[in-house]
Amino acid sequence: MNPVEYESARRTRIRRILIDIATSTVSNLLATALASAARLLF
């Protein structure tokens, strides 16, 4: 396994982890916004 393949594989894994973190953060923000909106409305 040459270093170039290893570098791209590691970069892909890091990008996937960052996407997972961003997705969970956005979903948490949406859930919080929906909860506060529901609290204001109901």
LINUR-V69536 format. One record per pair of residues at least 4 apart in sequence whose ideal C-beta (glycine too) atoms are under 6 Angstrom apart, sorted by the first residue. I is the first residue (numbers start at 1). J is the second residue. Records with the same first field share a line. If there is no record, write none. Layout:
I=J ; J
This chain:
1=5 ; 6
38=42
